Amino acid sequence: MQMLLGRHLGVQGKVSRLLAEGDERTVSLKKKVDQLFVGAKKGDLLQANAMYRFFPANSEGNDLIIYDPDSPHIEVERFSFPRQHHTPFLCLADFVKAVGTGVDYVAFLQSLLDTAFAAC
């Protein structure tokens, strides 16, 4: 609710506190959002088409190494990224812990349609 009401719909302050205090504008907006959610659920208007999952990862040079979440010692994918051509010459792999410095995590978005096809 903080993200939806506060960031996207402009409520200023901590949404949970404003709701607990009975702030008129916040309570009114929350009721409208709740009604939209109920209507969307009843009318089957919203359907998830993707999901995300966190994977253990490390970097090695320009490579991002992805490990199996169920067996973190097994490498399942390796992506190589180019470096910037100007200072500071960064690469996406620079934002993930290097091999030997501990485990880091990255999230990937997967289409549920891809999942359905993969199961066939």
PyMOL commands that set and color helices and strands:
alter all, ss='L'
color gray80, all
select helices_A, chain A and resi 2-8+15-20+24-42+92-95+112-119
alter helices_A, ss='H'
color red, helices_A
select strands_A, chain A and resi 50-60+63-67+75-80+104-111
alter strands_A, ss='S'
color yellow, strands_A
deselect
rebuild
show_as cartoon
